[in-house]
Amino acid sequence: MNFRTLFFIVSLVLIFSGCRGKIYTYGESFAELMKNDDGLFRGVNIGDSPEEIQQSEGSGPAESSDDLITYNGPIGDLGTYTIRYGFENGRLFEILVDATFDERQEGQKMLLGFRDYFNDTFGPFQKESGFLVWRTKPGAKNQDVRIEMVDESEFADFGNWSLSMYHQIPSKVIETTGPVL
């Protein structure tokens, strides 16, 4: 193989891998479920409208009501997912994701992909009551969001994990001027 042919092949490989995007570095099944790295999850942000969710998803939901939109689907031939988008006052308040895999190790791979992605995006997780927890900082497109992820595979013969993302309402400090009873 001459140098030109080798250079051409290497260039094509680099171009192809660059087109796939950053999310593929966290695994194929992660990238399939995440869809893209726009927004908090699948191009969606807390505070979005139901119309924005459906536009981002690109297909009709499995179920829909005023305060909940549900999507179900396969993760390749490895497992399935259910995503529930919860609304309050017409705005996205929470995202709940459940993923189930026939093989426990496939669920672990995806869980590690999400862990690494969130660590890279929001900083190292905190561990709270068995959950991995991240908090986003309010920004241009996102509010103060709490992300919780847990591996539920220990309770089953298959891979199963869940992910929750919801608006974290700041706690209010109540000041008193008199004695506290």
C-alpha positions as CSV (number, residue, x, y, z in Angstrom):
1,M,0.0,0.0,0.0
2,N,1.5,3.3,-1.0
3,F,1.6,6.4,1.2
4,R,-1.2,8.2,-0.7
5,T,-3.6,5.3,-0.2
6,L,-2.8,4.9,3.4
7,F,-3.1,8.7,4.0
8,F,-6.5,8.6,2.3
9,I,-7.8,5.7,4.4
10,V,-6.6,7.3,7.7
11,S,-8.2,10.6,6.7
12,L,-11.5,9.0,6.0
13,V,-11.4,7.2,9.4
14,L,-10.7,10.4,11.2
15,I,-13.4,12.3,9.3
16,F,-15.9,9.5,10.0
17,S,-15.1,9.3,13.7
18,G,-15.2,13.2,14.0
19,C,-18.7,13.3,12.4
20,R,-20.0,10.8,15.0
21,G,-19.5,13.4,17.8
22,K,-18.3,13.5,21.3
23,I,-21.1,11.4,22.8
24,Y,-19.8,8.2,21.0
25,T,-16.7,8.3,23.3
26,Y,-19.0,7.2,26.1
27,G,-20.2,4.1,24.3
28,E,-22.6,3.2,21.4
29,S,-25.6,2.4,23.6
30,F,-25.0,5.7,25.6
31,A,-25.0,7.7,22.4
32,E,-28.1,5.9,21.1
33,L,-30.1,6.8,24.3
34,M,-28.6,10.3,24.7
35,K,-29.1,11.2,21.0
36,N,-27.0,14.4,21.1
37,D,-25.2,16.5,23.6
38,D,-27.4,19.5,23.1
39,G,-29.4,20.4,26.2
40,L,-29.5,18.4,29.4
41,F,-30.7,15.1,27.9
42,R,-31.6,14.3,24.2
43,G,-31.6,18.0,23.3
44,V,-34.1,18.8,26.1
45,N,-33.8,21.2,29.0
46,I,-35.8,21.6,32.2
47,G,-38.3,24.4,31.5
48,D,-39.0,23.3,27.9
49,S,-42.6,23.1,26.6
50,P,-44.3,19.8,25.5
51,E,-44.0,21.0,21.9
52,E,-40.2,21.4,22.3
53,I,-39.9,17.9,23.8
54,Q,-41.8,16.3,20.9
55,Q,-39.8,18.3,18.4
56,S,-36.5,17.1,20.0
57,E,-37.7,13.5,20.2
58,G,-38.8,13.6,16.5
59,S,-41.6,11.1,16.9
60,G,-44.9,10.6,18.6
61,P,-45.0,9.6,22.2
62,A,-46.2,6.2,23.5
63,E,-48.5,8.1,25.9
64,S,-49.3,11.7,26.4
65,S,-51.3,13.9,28.9
66,D,-51.1,17.5,30.0
67,D,-48.6,16.7,32.7
68,L,-46.7,13.6,31.3
69,I,-45.3,12.5,28.0
70,T,-43.8,9.0,27.7
71,Y,-41.5,7.5,25.1
72,N,-40.4,3.8,24.9
73,G,-37.9,2.3,22.6
74,P,-35.1,-0.2,22.0
75,I,-31.5,0.3,22.7
76,G,-30.1,-1.5,19.7
77,D,-30.7,-5.2,20.3
78,L,-29.4,-4.9,23.9
79,G,-32.4,-3.6,25.8
80,T,-35.2,-1.1,26.1
81,Y,-35.8,2.3,27.6
82,T,-38.7,4.3,29.0
83,I,-38.5,8.1,29.3
84,R,-41.1,10.1,31.2
85,Y,-41.2,13.8,30.8
86,G,-43.1,15.4,33.6
87,F,-44.7,18.9,33.4
88,E,-45.9,21.5,35.8
89,N,-47.7,24.6,34.5
90,G,-46.9,23.6,30.9
91,R,-43.1,23.5,31.5
92,L,-40.8,20.5,31.8
93,F,-40.1,19.9,35.5
94,E,-38.5,16.4,35.5
95,I,-37.1,13.7,33.3
96,L,-37.3,10.1,34.5
97,V,-35.4,7.4,32.5
98,D,-35.5,3.6,33.1
99,A,-33.2,1.3,31.0
100,T,-33.3,-2.5,31.1
101,F,-30.8,-4.8,29.4
102,D,-30.9,-8.5,28.9
103,E,-27.3,-8.7,30.0
104,R,-26.2,-7.1,33.2
105,Q,-22.8,-6.0,31.8
106,E,-24.5,-4.0,29.0
107,G,-26.5,-2.1,31.6
108,Q,-23.2,-1.5,33.5
109,K,-21.5,-0.1,30.3
110,M,-24.3,2.4,29.7
111,L,-24.4,3.4,33.4
112,L,-20.6,4.0,33.2
113,G,-21.1,6.0,30.0
114,F,-23.6,8.3,31.7
115,R,-21.5,8.6,34.8
116,D,-18.4,9.6,32.8
117,Y,-20.4,12.0,30.7
118,F,-22.1,13.7,33.7
119,N,-18.7,13.9,35.5
120,D,-17.1,15.5,32.4
121,T,-20.1,17.9,32.0
122,F,-21.0,18.8,35.6
123,G,-18.0,17.8,37.7
124,P,-17.5,14.8,39.9
125,F,-20.6,13.1,41.4
126,Q,-21.5,12.9,45.0
127,K,-22.8,9.7,46.5
128,E,-26.0,10.0,48.5
129,S,-28.0,6.9,49.7
130,G,-26.7,4.7,46.9
131,F,-27.4,7.3,44.2
132,L,-24.8,9.1,42.1
133,V,-25.8,12.8,42.3
134,W,-24.8,15.8,40.2
135,R,-26.1,19.4,40.4
136,T,-26.1,21.7,37.5
137,K,-25.5,25.4,37.8
138,P,-28.2,27.7,36.5
139,G,-27.3,29.0,33.1
140,A,-28.6,30.4,29.9
141,K,-30.7,27.4,29.0
142,N,-30.9,25.4,32.3
143,Q,-32.2,26.0,35.7
144,D,-30.8,24.5,38.9
145,V,-31.1,20.8,38.2
146,R,-30.4,17.8,40.3
147,I,-29.4,14.6,38.5
148,E,-29.7,11.2,40.3
149,M,-28.6,7.8,38.9
150,V,-28.8,4.4,40.5
151,D,-28.0,0.9,39.4
152,E,-30.9,-1.4,40.3
153,S,-29.3,-4.6,38.8
154,E,-28.5,-6.1,42.1
155,F,-32.2,-6.8,42.5
156,A,-32.5,-8.7,39.2
157,D,-30.8,-11.1,36.8
158,F,-30.7,-8.4,34.1
159,G,-29.2,-5.0,33.8
160,N,-31.5,-2.2,35.1
161,W,-30.8,1.4,36.0
162,S,-32.7,4.6,36.4
163,L,-31.9,8.3,36.0
164,S,-33.8,11.2,37.3
165,M,-33.3,14.9,36.4
166,Y,-35.5,17.5,38.0
167,H,-35.6,21.2,38.9
168,Q,-34.1,21.7,42.3
169,I,-36.1,24.3,44.1
170,P,-33.8,26.2,46.4
171,S,-34.8,25.9,50.1
172,K,-35.9,29.1,51.7
173,V,-34.4,30.3,54.9
174,I,-36.9,31.7,57.4
175,E,-35.7,34.4,59.6
176,T,-37.3,35.0,62.9
177,T,-37.1,38.2,65.0
178,G,-38.4,36.7,68.2
179,P,-37.8,33.6,70.3
180,V,-38.3,30.3,68.6
181,L,-40.7,28.1,70.5
